[in-house]
Amino acid sequence: MIDDYKQAMELMDMMNEHIPIPARATKAFVFSMRDKGIKIPTSEDVHIDDVLYLGDVGGIGCALRLTQEQDTAIVASLTQLRVKSKHPLAKEIRAYQIARTRKLAQAGSTGKPYNITFKPRK
């Protein structure tokens, strides 16, 4: 297992108490989304509006709100976001990101974000 499930759930509970959480998307995530035609600003904060657990594949997933992309739902792994160091949960979030990234590297992951696209039913 990549994540300690109990610790991930505890972090998600703490994050839910602080939503919306401003964050910046990593360059790798920004570029992967551009390939899908979605432009995420690198110089502006995105806002984490909800968190969900995506299992070992995605870890803690964050539903993002972008001001210019109101009709597009975006979910990013927490490892693809950077929370400001002054945020009350910055240390806990960064510790989760470091531990998850380390375990993914040991498992042979490339570290690149996965692109999963969902199309709404008509």
VEXDRENBA-770020 format. One line per field, with one value per residue: x, y, z of N, C-alpha, C, O, CB in turn; residue in one letter. Coordinates in nm, 4 decimals, padded with zeros to 6 digits. Glycine has a CB too. Layout:
N
n_c1 <- X_...
n_c2 <- Y_...
n_c3 <- Z_...
ca_c1 <- X_...
ca_c2 <- Y_...
ca_c3 <- Z_...
c_c1 <- X_...
c_c2 <- Y_...
c_c3 <- Z_...
o_c1 <- X_...
o_c2 <- Y_...
o_c3 <- Z_...
cb_c1 <- X_...
cb_c2 <- Y_...
cb_c3 <- Z_...
residu <- a_...
END
This chain:
122
n_c1 <- 00.0819_00.0451_-00.0403_-00.0938_-00.3863_-00.5466_-00.4120_-00.4366_-00.7145_-00.7491_-00.6059_-00.7631_-01.0022_-00.9128_-00.8488_-01.1007_-01.2139_-01.0952_-01.1635_-01.2505_-00.9285_-00.6525_-00.4223_-00.1389_-00.0968_00.1234_00.3874_00.4024_00.1420_-00.0052_00.0891_00.0031_-00.2713_-00.3051_-00.2629_-00.5085_-00.6629_-00.7321_-00.6714_-00.4745_-00.3913_-00.0557_00.0376_-00.1599_-00.3731_-00.5427_-00.8449_-00.9049_-01.1924_-01.3132_-01.2391_-01.1432_-01.0947_-00.8873_-00.7913_-00.5030_-00.3988_-00.4452_-00.4385_-00.5041_-00.7505_-00.8280_-01.0898_-01.1005_-01.1481_-01.1621_-01.1393_-01.1760_-01.2680_-01.5368_-01.7300_-01.5954_-01.5036_-01.2434_-01.0203_-00.7486_-00.4602_-00.3427_-00.0682_00.0031_-00.0301_00.0525_00.0493_00.0409_00.3055_00.2277_-00.0218_-00.2466_-00.2410_-00.0168_00.2266_00.1394_00.0198_00.2375_00.4059_00.2548_00.2604_00.5369_00.5897_00.4138_00.5072_00.7652_00.7096_00.5764_00.7836_00.9510_00.7913_00.8119_00.6857_00.6410_00.5937_00.4577_00.1514_-00.1620_-00.3931_-00.7240_-01.0285_-01.3629_-01.6710_-01.9803_-02.3005_-02.5483
n_c2 <- -00.1193_00.2230_00.4579_00.5324_00.4457_00.5298_00.7619_00.9190_00.9576_01.1023_01.3371_01.4271_01.4843_01.6991_01.8786_01.9243_02.0886_02.3302_02.4186_02.6577_02.5808_02.7605_02.7016_02.6210_02.4910_02.2310_02.2550_02.0284_01.9251_02.1397_02.1439_01.8904_01.9246_02.1224_01.9780_01.8615_02.0717_02.2476_02.5351_02.6163_02.8620_02.9438_03.1398_03.2098_03.1355_02.8255_02.6855_02.4525_02.2830_02.0551_01.7311_01.3958_01.0424_00.8681_00.6135_00.3925_00.4614_00.7380_00.8675_01.1270_01.3115_01.6259_01.8440_02.1038_02.4563_02.6830_03.0142_03.0999_02.8736_02.7792_02.5863_02.3486_02.0564_01.9728_01.7425_01.6909_01.5134_01.5482_01.5581_01.6977_01.9602_02.2690_02.3977_02.7051_02.7969_02.9259_02.8365_02.6818_02.3978_02.3343_02.1973_01.9367_01.8619_01.8807_01.6843_01.4545_01.4640_01.4325_01.1779_01.0186_01.0631_00.9595_00.6866_00.6238_00.6562_00.4482_00.2401_00.2510_00.4469_00.7101_00.9650_01.1495_01.3256_01.1528_01.1438_01.1511_01.1426_01.2331_01.2109_01.3749_01.2140_01.2227
n_c3 <- 00.0000_-00.0764_00.0642_00.4149_00.5206_00.7409_00.8315_00.6012_00.5931_00.8304_00.7671_00.5542_00.6931_00.8534_00.6484_00.5371_00.7299_00.6774_00.4272_00.1757_00.0414_-00.0518_-00.3174_-00.5265_-00.8506_-00.9615_-01.2055_-01.3700_-01.3518_-01.4553_-01.7222_-01.8076_-01.8003_-01.9891_-02.2186_-02.2384_-02.3043_-02.1040_-01.9315_-01.6679_-01.4429_-01.3683_-01.2082_-01.0353_-00.7554_-00.7168_-00.5868_-00.3386_-00.3123_-00.2207_-00.0857_-00.1580_-00.1358_-00.3505_-00.3582_-00.3793_-00.6266_-00.6780_-00.4319_-00.1968_-00.3358_-00.4820_-00.5342_-00.7555_-00.7883_-01.0438_-01.1462_-01.4136_-01.5387_-01.4907_-01.5687_-01.5798_-01.4215_-01.2102_-01.0801_-00.8779_-00.7694_-00.4389_-00.4267_-00.6501_-00.6005_-00.4376_-00.1240_00.0479_00.2691_00.5009_00.5610_00.7944_00.7834_00.6432_00.7122_00.7723_00.5300_00.3540_00.4645_00.4100_00.1279_00.0740_00.1861_00.0320_-00.2306_-00.2082_-00.1576_-00.3943_-00.5770_-00.4962_-00.5708_-00.8396_-00.9918_-01.2348_-01.1524_-01.2946_-01.3548_-01.3750_-01.6438_-01.6351_-01.7817_-01.7559_-01.9124_-01.9136_-01.8990_-02.1541
ca_c1 <- 00.0000_00.1188_-00.0813_-00.1478_-00.5262_-00.5950_-00.3520_-00.4967_-00.8495_-00.7338_-00.5679_-00.8810_-01.0927_-00.8568_-00.8605_-01.2422_-01.2417_-01.0313_-01.2017_-01.1618_-00.7847_-00.5802_-00.3030_-00.0857_-00.0757_00.2610_00.4063_00.3682_-00.0045_-00.0497_00.1173_-00.0827_-00.4062_-00.3024_-00.2804_-00.6526_-00.7305_-00.7712_-00.5620_-00.4679_-00.2896_00.0555_00.0656_-00.2770_-00.4161_-00.6651_-00.9027_-00.9509_-01.3289_-01.3555_-01.1369_-01.1937_-00.9844_-00.8833_-00.7220_-00.3580_-00.3623_-00.4461_-00.4232_-00.6045_-00.7880_-00.8807_-01.1756_-01.0495_-01.2300_-01.0853_-01.2287_-01.2066_-01.3168_-01.6486_-01.8046_-01.5080_-01.4684_-01.1059_-00.9755_-00.6039_-00.4009_-00.2821_00.0749_00.0212_-00.0654_00.1395_-00.0208_00.1330_00.3684_00.1602_-00.1517_-00.2413_-00.2158_00.0951_00.3222_00.0756_00.0021_00.3697_00.4537_00.1822_00.3109_00.6721_00.5798_00.3485_00.5986_00.8741_00.6586_00.5490_00.9135_00.9959_00.7063_00.8450_00.6021_00.7140_00.5678_00.3769_00.0100_-00.2482_-00.5048_-00.8474_-01.1341_-01.4993_-01.7658_-02.1138_-02.4001_-02.6442
ca_c2 <- 00.0000_00.3489_00.5452_00.4824_00.4847_00.6029_00.8952_00.9921_00.9968_01.2080_01.4589_01.4732_01.5453_01.8307_01.9654_01.9625_02.1977_02.4535_02.4438_02.6356_02.5917_02.8092_02.6239_02.6390_02.3654_02.2093_02.2717_01.9025_01.9164_02.2451_02.0998_01.7762_01.9757_02.1953_01.8767_01.8346_02.1952_02.3232_02.6231_02.6464_02.9660_02.9081_03.2527_03.2350_03.0235_02.7499_02.6622_02.3174_02.2946_01.9292_01.6268_01.2600_00.9480_00.8027_00.4864_00.3971_00.5218_00.8839_00.9234_01.2275_01.3912_01.7574_01.9088_02.2396_02.5612_02.7808_03.1248_03.1093_02.7441_02.7479_02.4692_02.2328_01.9965_01.9245_01.6752_01.6704_01.4511_01.6470_01.5665_01.7879_02.0947_02.3258_02.4848_02.8049_02.7556_02.9906_02.7721_02.6032_02.2559_02.3223_02.0941_01.8054_01.8346_01.8576_01.5544_01.3539_01.4683_01.3761_01.0335_00.9550_01.0706_00.8656_00.5513_00.6061_00.6377_00.3134_00.1459_00.2615_00.5454_00.8158_01.0917_01.2355_01.3136_01.0749_01.2153_01.0748_01.2304_01.1838_01.2880_01.3602_01.1475_01.3156
ca_c3 <- 00.0000_-00.0841_00.1747_00.5407_00.5019_00.8583_00.8278_00.4896_00.6347_00.9305_00.6959_00.4805_00.7908_00.8874_00.5315_00.5233_00.8239_00.6293_00.2881_00.0618_00.0673_-00.1697_-00.3523_-00.6621_-00.9239_-01.0051_-01.3502_-01.4374_-01.3604_-01.5483_-01.8589_-01.8421_-01.8239_-02.1171_-02.3227_-02.2442_-02.3423_-01.9852_-01.8907_-01.5255_-01.4255_-01.2804_-01.1196_-00.9510_-00.6727_-00.7382_-00.4549_-00.3095_-00.2616_-00.1619_-00.0908_-00.1636_-00.1427_-00.4808_-00.3460_-00.3956_-00.7553_-00.6743_-00.2979_-00.1636_-00.4525_-00.4482_-00.6331_-00.7696_-00.8483_-01.1199_-01.1763_-01.5561_-01.5879_-01.4013_-01.6125_-01.5863_-01.2928_-01.2119_-00.9585_-00.8812_-00.6525_-00.3494_-00.4555_-00.7639_-00.5550_-00.3355_-00.0302_00.1027_00.3949_00.6140_00.5863_00.9186_00.7575_00.5488_00.7527_00.7593_00.3874_00.2945_00.5119_00.3320_-00.0089_00.0710_00.2107_-00.0826_-00.3446_-00.1819_-00.1767_-00.5375_-00.6432_-00.4633_-00.6442_-00.9811_-01.0601_-01.3038_-01.0860_-01.3801_-01.3218_-01.4630_-01.7034_-01.6394_-01.8282_-01.7454_-01.9926_-01.8585_-01.9816_-02.2155
c_c1 <- 00.0860_00.0873_-00.1106_-00.2914_-00.5770_-00.5403_-00.4115_-00.6363_-00.8440_-00.6972_-00.6869_-00.9817_-01.0440_-00.8728_-01.0035_-01.2798_-01.1867_-01.0699_-01.2743_-01.0158_-00.7168_-00.4527_-00.2570_-00.0648_00.0710_00.2690_00.3686_00.2171_-00.0590_-00.0286_00.0293_-00.2256_-00.4126_-00.3181_-00.4270_-00.7319_-00.7783_-00.6519_-00.5760_-00.3588_-00.1801_00.0829_-00.0513_-00.3105_-00.5378_-00.7196_-00.9510_-01.0872_-01.3794_-01.2390_-01.2048_-01.0751_-00.9942_-00.8102_-00.5728_-00.3149_-00.3496_-00.4247_-00.5363_-00.6274_-00.8532_-00.9645_-01.1356_-01.1521_-01.1359_-01.1809_-01.2686_-01.2647_-01.4357_-01.7227_-01.7212_-01.4753_-01.3287_-01.0752_-00.8267_-00.5610_-00.3346_-00.1326_00.1040_-00.0131_00.0329_00.0595_00.0816_00.1821_00.3025_00.0235_-00.1413_-00.2100_-00.0953_00.1916_00.2643_00.0602_00.1355_00.4268_00.3854_00.2390_00.4488_00.6664_00.5197_00.4410_00.7132_00.8279_00.6252_00.6793_00.9671_00.9175_00.7292_00.7588_00.6892_00.6967_00.4868_00.2300_-00.0644_-00.3559_-00.6233_-00.9583_-01.2691_-01.5888_-01.9058_-02.2066_-02.4967_-02.7832
c_c2 <- 00.1253_00.4366_00.4651_00.5352_00.5695_00.7460_00.9803_01.0419_01.1097_01.3409_01.5132_01.5402_01.6849_01.9279_02.0133_02.0770_02.3316_02.4900_02.5771_02.6610_02.6431_02.7281_02.6634_02.5022_02.3534_02.2281_02.1450_01.8886_02.0191_02.2000_01.9819_01.8219_02.0556_02.0995_01.8408_01.9597_02.2787_02.4047_02.6562_02.7503_02.9217_03.0188_03.2853_03.1113_02.9551_02.7231_02.5191_02.3308_02.1676_01.8313_01.4905_01.1662_00.8685_00.6688_00.5034_00.4640_00.6732_00.9458_01.0193_01.3117_01.5200_01.8108_02.0559_02.3322_02.6599_02.8926_03.1285_02.9804_02.6968_02.6201_02.3415_02.1834_01.9378_01.8630_01.6468_01.5974_01.5601_01.6616_01.6604_01.9325_02.1404_02.4254_02.5808_02.7639_02.8180_02.9294_02.6858_02.4541_02.2319_02.2099_01.9547_01.7661_01.8027_01.7225_01.4415_01.3474_01.4033_01.2246_00.9621_00.9532_00.9717_00.7217_00.5232_00.5820_00.4970_00.2079_00.1541_00.3580_00.6523_00.9503_01.1876_01.2173_01.2281_01.1661_01.1213_01.1714_01.1624_01.2721_01.2666_01.2892_01.2510_01.2872
c_c3 <- 00.0000_00.0374_00.3009_00.5417_00.6193_00.8593_00.7161_00.5271_00.7382_00.8641_00.6174_00.5740_00.8299_00.7713_00.5130_00.6158_00.7753_00.4857_00.2778_00.0994_-00.0594_-00.1916_-00.4919_-00.7243_-00.9636_-01.1567_-01.4257_-01.4540_-01.4594_-01.6927_-01.8994_-01.8689_-01.9543_-02.2340_-02.3420_-02.2814_-02.2244_-01.9389_-01.7425_-01.5075_-01.3293_-01.1791_-01.0274_-00.8694_-00.7340_-00.5977_-00.4431_-00.2429_-00.1954_-00.1715_-00.0905_-00.1755_-00.2717_-00.4769_-00.3667_-00.5256_-00.7443_-00.5381_-00.2657_-00.2878_-00.4078_-00.5639_-00.6365_-00.8323_-00.9161_-01.1598_-01.3233_-01.6135_-01.5035_-01.4394_-01.6162_-01.4457_-01.3038_-01.0765_-00.9751_-00.7552_-00.5686_-00.3755_-00.5719_-00.7296_-00.4480_-00.2523_00.0290_00.2412_00.5177_00.6446_00.7117_00.8989_00.6670_00.5859_00.7346_00.6127_00.3233_00.3380_00.4346_00.1898_-00.0190_00.0882_00.0909_-00.2042_-00.3293_-00.2077_-00.3235_-00.6140_-00.6174_-00.5404_-00.7953_-01.0595_-01.1246_-01.2362_-01.1703_-01.3452_-01.4237_-01.5198_-01.7123_-01.6755_-01.8154_-01.8289_-01.9354_-01.9555_-02.0368_-02.1661
o_c1 <- 00.1879_00.1784_-00.1467_-00.3145_-00.6436_-00.6148_-00.4343_-00.6721_-00.9252_-00.7512_-00.7085_-01.0405_-01.1237_-00.9058_-01.0264_-01.3691_-01.2269_-01.0137_-01.3548_-00.9845_-00.7223_-00.3842_-00.3288_-00.0202_00.1355_00.1683_00.3094_00.1699_-00.1486_-00.1176_-00.0146_-00.2941_-00.5154_-00.3784_-00.4661_-00.8547_-00.8571_-00.5450_-00.6747_-00.2458_-00.2085_00.1448_-00.0427_-00.2807_-00.6237_-00.6463_-01.0277_-01.0980_-01.4779_-01.1507_-01.3106_-00.9675_-01.0977_-00.7714_-00.5222_-00.2046_-00.2539_-00.3956_-00.6512_-00.5352_-00.9251_-00.9168_-01.1368_-01.2317_-01.0433_-01.2929_-01.3840_-01.3073_-01.4339_-01.7739_-01.7730_-01.4259_-01.2996_-01.1006_-00.7843_-00.6181_-00.2769_-00.0758_00.2192_-00.0240_00.0898_00.0087_00.1951_00.1086_00.3201_-00.0402_-00.0381_-00.1572_-00.0748_00.2341_00.3330_00.0844_00.1458_00.4893_00.4504_00.2629_00.4740_00.7309_00.5686_00.4512_00.7538_00.8986_00.6439_00.6848_01.0225_00.9692_00.6734_00.7578_00.7981_00.7762_00.4505_00.1876_-00.0341_-00.4043_-00.6222_-00.9791_-01.2872_-01.5837_-01.9460_-02.1937_-02.5232_-02.8780
o_c2 <- 00.1319_00.4838_00.3475_00.6545_00.6708_00.8405_01.0999_01.1555_01.2021_01.4454_01.6343_01.6422_01.7783_02.0448_02.1289_02.1552_02.4363_02.5837_02.6077_02.7502_02.5774_02.6909_02.7312_02.4088_02.4532_02.2179_02.1523_01.8450_01.9886_02.2158_01.9745_01.7630_02.0556_02.1336_01.7948_01.9548_02.3715_02.3506_02.7152_02.7298_02.8686_02.9941_03.3796_02.9984_03.0193_02.7370_02.4705_02.3827_02.1713_01.8471_01.4725_01.2062_00.8080_00.6165_00.6156_00.5181_00.7311_01.0650_00.9956_01.3754_01.5232_01.8216_02.1242_02.2922_02.7129_02.8656_03.1575_02.9799_02.5855_02.5512_02.2359_02.2589_01.8618_01.9230_01.5864_01.6169_01.6541_01.7675_01.6994_02.0171_02.0581_02.5248_02.5424_02.7039_02.7673_02.9665_02.6226_02.3906_02.1202_02.1345_01.8645_01.6512_01.7075_01.6533_01.3436_01.2387_01.3266_01.1511_00.8562_00.8516_00.9075_00.6442_00.4112_00.4983_00.4342_00.1006_00.0746_00.3527_00.6822_01.0414_01.2957_01.1072_01.2306_01.2558_01.0242_01.2713_01.0486_01.3946_01.1528_01.3019_01.3534_01.3547
o_c3 <- 00.0688_00.1054_00.2956_00.5612_00.5978_00.8851_00.7343_00.4962_00.7337_00.9005_00.6149_00.5381_00.8386_00.7913_00.4774_00.5832_00.8260_00.4291_00.3659_00.1783_-00.1633_-00.0963_-00.5654_-00.6577_-00.9957_-01.2267_-01.5334_-01.5590_-01.5381_-01.7763_-02.0142_-01.9525_-02.0219_-02.3358_-02.4493_-02.2894_-02.2427_-01.9106_-01.6985_-01.5518_-01.2219_-01.0755_-00.9487_-00.9084_-00.7946_-00.4998_-00.5262_-00.1318_-00.1217_-00.2558_-00.0302_-00.2201_-00.2996_-00.5813_-00.3711_-00.5332_-00.7956_-00.5287_-00.3031_-00.3388_-00.3079_-00.6769_-00.5341_-00.9173_-00.8547_-01.2030_-01.3547_-01.7290_-01.4509_-01.3511_-01.6528_-01.3619_-01.3961_-00.9721_-01.0737_-00.6479_-00.6233_-00.3488_-00.5911_-00.8184_-00.3762_-00.3042_00.0569_00.3196_00.6285_00.7433_00.7339_00.9902_00.6194_00.4984_00.6868_00.5756_00.2459_00.2576_00.3978_00.1372_-00.1120_00.0134_00.0513_-00.2729_-00.4262_-00.2720_-00.3712_-00.7041_-00.7076_-00.5716_-00.8709_-01.1825_-01.0756_-01.2595_-01.1238_-01.3100_-01.5430_-01.4509_-01.7880_-01.6067_-01.8586_-01.8180_-01.9111_-02.0773_-01.9739_-02.2062
cb_c1 <- -00.0931_00.0846_-00.2045_-00.0619_-00.6143_-00.5545_-00.2009_-00.5037_-00.9254_-00.6264_-00.4489_-00.9474_-01.1048_-00.7080_-00.8130_-01.3319_-01.1831_-00.8813_-01.2908_-01.2024_-00.7240_-00.5461_-00.3313_00.0479_-00.1669_00.3109_00.5517_00.4238_-00.0683_00.0268_00.2644_-00.0813_-00.4515_-00.1712_-00.2007_-00.7016_-00.8465_-00.8218_-00.5603_-00.4401_-00.3538_00.1816_00.1010_-00.3982_-00.4478_-00.6399_-01.0178_-00.8487_-01.4211_-01.4830_-01.0378_-01.2929_-00.9843_-00.8175_-00.7773_-00.3018_-00.4657_-00.5727_-00.2890_-00.5602_-00.8825_-00.7661_-01.3293_-00.9232_-01.3205_-01.0170_-01.1639_-01.0824_-01.2029_-01.7455_-01.8619_-01.3794_-01.5718_-01.0056_-01.0571_-00.5284_-00.2983_-00.3060_00.1303_-00.0639_-00.2103_00.2638_-00.0935_00.0651_00.5151_00.1439_-00.1966_-00.3722_-00.3380_00.1709_00.3641_-00.0616_-00.0637_00.4667_00.4280_00.0299_00.3171_00.7602_00.4955_00.2175_00.6535_00.9248_00.5350_00.4753_01.0154_00.9829_00.5591_00.8355_00.5018_00.6693_00.6961_00.4020_-00.0536_-00.3115_-00.4679_-00.8761_-01.1092_-01.5469_-01.7596_-02.1706_-02.4756_-02.6401
cb_c2 <- 00.0000_00.4238_00.6267_00.5304_00.3598_00.5294_00.8847_00.9029_00.8754_01.1690_01.4319_01.3555_01.4560_01.8182_01.8927_01.8429_02.1651_02.4396_02.3294_02.7257_02.4536_02.9591_02.4706_02.7205_02.3582_02.0672_02.3096_01.7824_01.9377_02.3782_02.0618_01.6713_02.0633_02.2750_01.7516_01.7802_02.1631_02.2289_02.7530_02.5175_03.0949_02.8796_03.3747_03.2769_03.0708_02.6145_02.7595_02.2387_02.3321_01.8731_01.6394_01.2410_00.8540_00.8935_00.3860_00.2577_00.4861_00.9322_00.9945_01.3161_01.3127_01.8553_01.8907_02.2395_02.6326_02.7156_03.2552_03.1463_02.6380_02.8626_02.4947_02.2666_01.8873_02.0390_01.5426_01.8054_01.3406_01.6080_01.4282_01.7418_02.0985_02.3940_02.4021_02.9425_02.7916_03.1386_02.6858_02.6159_02.1930_02.4535_02.1145_01.8054_01.9538_01.9709_01.5390_01.3863_01.6130_01.4394_01.0055_01.0278_01.2124_00.8807_00.5295_00.7300_00.7434_00.2888_00.1726_00.1290_00.6096_00.8249_01.1558_01.2047_01.4514_00.9547_01.2713_01.0025_01.2727_01.1798_01.2462_01.4954_01.0393_01.3063
cb_c3 <- 00.1197_-00.2150_00.1352_00.6701_00.4854_00.9880_00.8101_00.3639_00.6925_01.0340_00.6015_00.4070_00.9162_00.9255_00.4060_00.5515_00.9602_00.6382_00.2338_-00.0552_00.1117_-00.1545_-00.3450_-00.6608_-01.0499_-00.9639_-01.3814_-01.3587_-01.2214_-01.5218_-01.8726_-01.7293_-01.7058_-02.1317_-02.2885_-02.1099_-02.4291_-01.8717_-01.9761_-01.4393_-01.3751_-01.3626_-01.2013_-01.0366_-00.5302_-00.8215_-00.4280_-00.2182_-00.3732_-00.2329_00.0286_-00.2819_-00.0205_-00.5816_-00.4453_-00.3900_-00.8621_-00.7273_-00.2847_-00.0417_-00.5449_-00.4143_-00.5988_-00.8524_-00.7411_-01.2460_-01.1376_-01.6321_-01.5853_-01.3997_-01.7477_-01.6631_-01.2505_-01.2453_-00.9314_-00.8947_-00.6932_-00.2034_-00.4857_-00.8803_-00.5006_-00.3995_00.0823_00.1095_00.3929_00.5862_00.4637_00.9900_00.6956_00.5416_00.8979_00.8283_00.3166_00.3335_00.6637_00.3285_-00.0585_00.1812_00.3360_-00.1169_-00.3600_-00.0363_-00.0901_-00.5947_-00.5941_-00.3137_-00.6127_-01.0429_-00.9620_-01.4473_-01.0481_-01.5297_-01.3131_-01.3878_-01.8429_-01.5035_-01.9723_-01.5984_-02.1438_-01.8219_-01.9012_-02.3683
residu <- m_i_d_d_y_k_q_a_m_e_l_m_d_m_m_n_e_h_i_p_i_p_a_r_a_t_k_a_f_v_f_s_m_r_d_k_g_i_k_i_p_t_s_e_d_v_h_i_d_d_v_l_y_l_g_d_v_g_g_i_g_c_a_l_r_l_t_q_e_q_d_t_a_i_v_a_s_l_t_q_l_r_v_k_s_k_h_p_l_a_k_e_i_r_a_y_q_i_a_r_t_r_k_l_a_q_a_g_s_t_g_k_p_y_n_i_t_f_k_p_r_k
END
